[in-house]
Amino acid sequence: MTDTEPTRATDDPNARPAVGVPGSASQPHPSDGIPLPGHGLDELDDTPVRELAAIPAVEVITRAAVMLMSASAEKLGLAPDGEPHQDLDEARRLITALAGLVAASQEYLGAHRQPLRDGVKTLQSAFREASSYPDEPGQGPGEKLLP
């Protein structure tokens, strides 16, 4: 490394790397080589903040609900492609989160309200069918939130 290369975000040509600081040029941090898992929001990462501000709230809520529905279906083993994989504990969490989102935003959803409610009911039914020991009526995932 030469004295003319910037070593920090300040672009100060005289700056020296801090020894022992994670991620510095002098010593790699043990976690630097660990790949981070994808979060499924790649298309949002590429969207400039100004464009996100222009998206109506109902569309953001609907997109989140669709993502929760898709993830729930996959955890229930209902993925249309690939090998079915069931994880009912994860499916329960996702369906409950979906029911909470739909219940909390019902008044804003307009024409999207009924299809989303139907989707929640379908996933709740699929969960009940997939369970070896189904929950009592009203005790399934999200059933208290969205009766």
N, C-alpha and C positions, 0 to 999 in steps of 0.2 A: 504494500500500500504506500502511496506517495503522499507527500504533504499537501499536494494540490487537489487530491480527491476529497469530496465531501464525505464525512463519515456519519453525520447525523441529519435529522430532518431540518436543522437550521441552515444547512448548506454552508457552514462556516469552514473555509479551507484550512483553518488552523486548529479545528476541533479534533480532539483525540477520542477514540472509543473508550468508554468506561469499562474497565476490566471487571469481569464477573457479572456484568449486567446481562440478564437473559436476553437473547436475541441480538446482542452486540456483535460487531464484526470480529472481536478478539476471541471470544469463546462461544461456541454454539450451546444453546440451552438444550437440556435433555429432551424437552418436548418438541423441539423444532422439527424433528423428523417424523412426528406422529401425524398422519393425515386426519383432517377433521371430517366428520361425517357430513353428508349433504343434508340440507334441511328442507328440500323440496320446494324452495321458493326461488329457484334460479331465474325464472322469468321476471320476478319482482326485483331481484338484484340488479338486473340490467335496465330497469325502468327508472329514469331520472325522478328525483323527488317532486319536481314540479308536475310531472305527469301523474304521479300518485295522488297529488292534491286535487287533481281534476276529476278523479274517479268518485262517483257518488257513493255515499256510505252504504246504501242498500246493495250496491255491487260488491263492495269489499266484504260485507257480511255474507252475501250469497256465495262468494268465492271461498270464504273460510268454511262455510257449511258444506259445500261440495267437497272440499279437501277432507273434512272430517268424515263425510259419508264414504268417500272412496277408501280412506284408511280403515274405517270400520268394516267395510265389506271385505277388504283384504284380510284383516285379522279374523274375520269369521270364516275364511277359506272360500270366499265367493269371487275371488279375482278371476276375471274373464280369460286372462292368459297366464301362462306359467303354472307352476305346481301349487296346488292349494296348501295353504299353511294356516293353521288355526291357533290363535292365542286369545282365549276368551277373556282373560284378565285385562289385556290391552284393549280388546273390543269393548268391554264394559266401560272403561275409562273414556274411550273415544265417543261412544254413544251417549254417555252422560254429558260430556262436554258439548256435543252437538245439540242435545235436548236443551241444555242451559242456554246456549247461544240463540236457538230458535225461540225459546220461551221469553228470553229477555228482549228480543228484538221484534216480536210479533207485530207490534203496532206500526213498525217502519217498513215491513216487508211487502206490503201491498199484494200484488198478484203472485209473488213468490211464496207467500205464507203457506198456502195449502199444499203445494208440491213439497215444500220442505218438511211440513208436519207429516205428510204421507211417507216421505223418505225415512223420517225418524221411526214412525210406526212399523214400517217394513223391516228396518234393521233390528228393532226391538223384538219383533216376531221371529226373525232369523236367529237372533241370539237365544231366544227361548227354545227353539227347535234344536239348536246346536248343543245346548247344555244337557249334560247327563242328569243333573238335578236342577230342573228349572226353578226359578224364583217364584215365590208366591205372587199372585196378581197384584200389581201396584208396587212391587218391590224390585222389579227388573231395572236395568240401566236407564236412568233418566225418566222413569215412569212417574216419579213424584214431581219432577220439574215440568213435564209436559204431559198431563193426563189425557 
